[in-house]
Amino acid sequence: MLLLEKESSMMTYSCPNCHQPVVPNDDICENCGVVLTTVTTPIQLVSQPVATRDECPQCHAPRVEGVKFCNRCGFRFAVSATSPAASSAIEQPPSVAIQAPLTVGSVLHNKYRITKEIGAGGMGTVYLAEDQILKRLVVIKVLLTDDDPDLVAQSVKEREFLAAIKHANIVSIYDFITVGTRGYIVMEYVHGKTLDQIIEEQGCPLDVETAIKYILGILPAFSYLAKLGLVYCDFKPQNVMLEVLKDGSQIVKLIDLGTVIKYVPHPNDVYGTHGFYAPEAVKTPSPATDLYSICRTLAYLTTMMDLAAPIFGMPEIGQYKVFSDHPELHRLLYRGTHSKAEKRFQRVEDLADQLMGVQGLVVGGKPGVPVGSRLFVSSITTTTDK
């Protein structure tokens, strides 16, 4: 909620980030998407024509034609859909994706034959292609055109450090290609389905045991990124792939490195998906805000919750049966998404340890038996929640 002081009937207020006019009760700037939590600057009211209004497809609040973000829930209007996959990654300042001039059958760089388009969003179009030299499938992500200087800078930045990322739970980068002023990243093709596809196909959330197993499986990737001084920024079910290996074993992988940034106090580019990122991640993303996104993702995987209710933090424990059945899970998620950042998990290892404690309760705990996690106090945290 904005903390405003009324100046006069002829005064209005501006966003502290983009300096565009905002309404005093707005939570999110319609122009740049920043969360309005600070006092804004009053500016002179300028008479403007009344704009045509529609409504936000996520929270159904009125929408002014031409604005980019919902001023209530933060939904980005640049892409329309109903699932969290449609809450496309946002950039600060946001940019408009331009369709890449690749078509099925065309060959990029005399090497990669385009097979089909497999995705599109605010950060670029994604294609499946065949490496005609090495005879393998690859994924090609279109990053930029000369019409978008922000994406040009992003592509240059990605060339500097993404190729050095090597981890079993992170998709591999094979190549960087520039054709004129257009850039492409060639990545490993992961055979499998995203966690979002899995829950959409089965029509219900994952059971708690399975969801925790997947999250525990992906946490080593975040520990690795943190040690490299990197922030993933946009963790969500759409960016986690469950790959089935030839021996029948399974592995979870982060499949999109397009939003990975270096951890600095005030980065030029900020990415995320509404409903998953922490409030402060709009301006100061960090390895700790990645952990917040992981907790929001785990909550969604086990409930398919309305991401706008609430857009930050956790729903009340009685709102979803899985939380009532597993209060220890709700306690973990509540801590992981606490409104005060200093009260959340600060290290991957701390989240992993407590999550394993919850897993022990879910899989094999007995009433009255203390949790085996080092972060639980055995005298107060038991399977009876007493």
N, C-alpha and C positions, 0 to 999 in steps of 0.2 A: 504494500500500500504506500502511495506517495505521501511524504510529509511536507505539506504545502502550507504557505501562509497567504491568505487572500490579500492582494494588493489593492485592487479596485475593480469595478465592473468592466473596465476597458483593458484589463490585463489578462494575459493567459500565460502558459508555462511551456518551457522547452525541454526536450530530452538532453541530459547532460553529455550524451555521447555524440549524437548527430545534430543536435540543436534544432530539430524540427518541433513544431508545436505538439503538445500532448494535452490530453484531458486530465484534470486532477485525480480522478479515480481510476485511471488506467494503470495496470500492473506491468504492461510490456509495451514498448514503443512500436507503433504500427509501421514505422519507416525502417528501423535498423534491427529491431528484435531484442534490444537490450532490456534486461529486467530493471524496472524502475524502483529502486530501493533507496535512492538518495534524494535530497532536496533539489528540485529543478530550478532553472533560472527563468524568472518572469520575463516575457517579451511583449511588445506591443501587439495588440490584437489586430489582425488584418482581415478585412471583410473578404470572404470567398464564396463562390457559388455553392449551393447545397449539393452534395455529392449523392449519387445513387447508392442505396444501401442494399447489401445482401446479408448473408449470415455465414458464420464460421462453420464448416462441416464437422468440427470436433466438439465445440462447446455451444454452438448455436447463438453466440453473441452477434449483434449487428456488425456488419462489415462495411467499411467505406470503400467504394470502388477506387482502385489504384494503390491502396496500401499493401504492404508486403507481409505484415504479421498481424495476427489477432491481438488486440490490446488486452484481452482477458487471459487466454491460455497460451499465447505465443505461437500458435499454429502458423506455419509458413504457407501463404496462399499461392506461391509460385507453382506448387504441385498439388493436384487434388486427388485424394483417396481417403479411405477410412481407417486403414491399419497404421500402426506405428511405422511401417516401412515407408508410408507416404509422407511422414513428417521428415522431409528430406533434410540432409545435413545443411546447417546454416553457417554462413561465414559472416564475419563482422569486419568491414561492411559487407552485406550480402551481395552476391553477384548473380548474373543471369547466365544460365548454361546455354551454350550455343551448339546446335546440332553439328556433329562432326561429319565431314563429307566422305564417310566410309560406307560402302554398300556391300551386301552379301556377294561374294565372288571376287571382290577387288583384292589386290595384293599390296600390302604395306611393306615398304623398304625392300622390295624384291625378295621377301622371305615369308611373310605371314599372310596367308589367305584367309579372309574374313568368312566365317561360317554362318554366324547369326548374331543379332543383337540380343544381349541377355540382361540388360539393365540400363536405366537412365535416371539421372537425378541432378541435383543442384551442383554437384562436383564433376559432372561429365558423363558421357555415354560409355557403356562397357560392352565389349564384343568378345565372343568366343572365336578363336582363330586356330589355324593349323600351321605349325612351324614346318615348312616344306623341306628344310634342311635336316633338322633333327627328328622329324616325324613324330611330333608330339603336339598335344593340344595346349594352348596357352590362352590367357585372358589379357585383352588389351583395353586399357582405360584411357580415354581421351581426356586430356587435361586442360587445354587452353586454345585460345585463338588470339589474334592480335587485337581483337575488339574488347578483350577483357584483360587489362594489365594486372589485376590481382591474381588471376590464374596463371599468367605468364610468370610472375614472381614465385608462385607456389611450385610450378614445375621446376624452376631452377633450384629451388630449395630442396626439393625431393631428390634431384640428381646428386646432391652433395652427401646425403647420409643414408638414404633408404636402401641402397644396394649393399650396405655394410651390415644390415640386419639379417642375422642367420639364427633361426631358432626353430625347433621342431613343431612348435605350436603357432608359427607365424608363416603366412604365405611367402614364398621366395620371389625376389625381384630378378628377372632375367636380363632386361634390356631397357634402355631409354632411347627414344627415337624422336628427332625433331625434323619436321617437314615444313620448311618456311618458318612461320611463327606458330605453328601448331605442334603440341607435344603429346607424346604417348608413353605410357608405362606398360611394359610387357611383363606379366606376372605368371606364376605357377597356376595351372588349372587344378583345382581341388575337386575330386570326384565325390560328390555327396550332396547333402541338403543342409540349408541353414536351419538353425533352431527355430526361426520364425516359420519356415516352410513346414517343419515337422509338426508344430502345434496347430498350424492352419489346416494341414491335411487331416490330422486326427480330430480336429474340431473341439479340442479341450486342452487345458493346461497340462504340462508335464507333471508327473507325480514328484513329490518333494525329493525322494531319494535320487531319481534320475537327474533332476535339475541341479541338485547340489553336486552330483558327480561331474556334470559338464562344467560347472563353474570352477570346481576344484581343478579340473583338467586344464582350464585356460589360464589360471592364475600364474603359473610359471612364466608365461609370456609377458605378463605385466611386471613381474619382478625383474625380468631381463630388460624390458624397456626402461624401467626406472633406473636401473644401474647404468644404462647408456645415456641417461639424462633426457629421455624422450617421453612425450605424453601422447597417448592414443587418441584421446578426445571424444571419439564417437562410438563407444561400445554400446551395442544393442543386439537383440536376437538376429537381426539381418546380417550382422557382420561376423557371426560365428558359424563355421561350417563343421558338420560332423562328417568326417571322411572315413570310409570303410576301406581298410587296406586289403591287399591280396590274401593275407593269411586270415582274414575275417575279423581282425582286431579293429578297434575304432580309436580315432584321435580327433580332438577338437582343434580348430585352427582359426586364427584371425585372418580374414580374407581380404581386407581392404586397408591399405596403408595410405590412402589418399589424404587422410586427415591427421596423420602423425606429425607432430611439431616438436621442436626442441623446447625443453623446459627453460623458460626465461620469465622474469617477473611480469613483463608487459609485452606479450607477443603481438606482432602486427596482424596475424591472422588467427581467428578463433573459430573452431568448428564444433558442431554437436547436433543432436536431434532433440527437439522439444519432448519433454516427458522423461528423458533419460539423463540429461546433464545436470550438474549441481548449479545452484543459483550463481555462485561466484565464478563458475567456469566460463561465463559469458565474457569476462575480462581477464581472469587469472587462472587458466587451466593448469593443472598440476598432476603428478602421479596420484595424489590424494583424491582429486576430483574424479579420476578414473575409477577409484574404488567406490565412490558414490554411485557412478553409473553402473558398476557391476551389481551393486545391491538393488538398484531400481530394476535392472534386467532380471535378476533372480526373482524379484517380486512379480514381475510380469510373466515370467515363465511358469510360475506356480499358480497364478490367479487369472491371467489375461485381463488384468485390472484396467479400468479406465484411466489412461495416463494423464488425464486432466483433472482427476478427482482423487487425490490432489496432484497438481503438476510437480510439486516438490514434496519430499518427505514420504511418509507411509500412511495408508488408510488406517482407520481404527481397527483394532484386532477383531472386533465382531463383524466387520463388513464382509469378510471372506471366510468361508468355512475352514480353509486350509490353515489360516492363521489361528483360528480357535482350536483346531485339532493339534496344531504344533506351535504353541506360544513361544517356545524357544526360538523358532525361526523368526517370528515377528519381532522378538526382542533384538535379535541380531540385525535385522533389516532396519528397525527403528534407530538403532545406534548408527548403522552405516549411512543413514540418510538424515541424521539429526540436523535441525536448523542451525545449530552452532557447529561450524566446521571443526573446531578444536576438540569436540566430543566424538567425532567420527573416527574410523580406522585411519591411521596415518601410514601404515606399512602393509604391503601385501601379506607378509608373514603373519601379522596379527589377525587379519581377516581369515586367512587360510586356517589358522589354528582354531579359531572359534567356530568356523564353519565345519571343521572336522568334528568338533564337539557336538554340534547340532546333528550332523550326520550319524554319529554314534547313537544319539537318542532316537532318531527316526528309524534306523535299521535294527538296532538290537537293544535299546534301552529298556529298563524295567522300572516300574513305579518306585520312586524313592531312591534310586541308584544315582549317585552324583555323576556329572559329566566328566569325561576324561581329559577335557581341554585344560591347558594351563591358564587360560584367560577366564574360565568360569570359577566362581567360588563355590566349592562343593557344598558348603553348609547352607547356601541359599538358593542354588540353582539345581533343580532336580527335575525328573520327568513329571512330577506332580505340580510343577510350577510354584513351589512353596519354598 
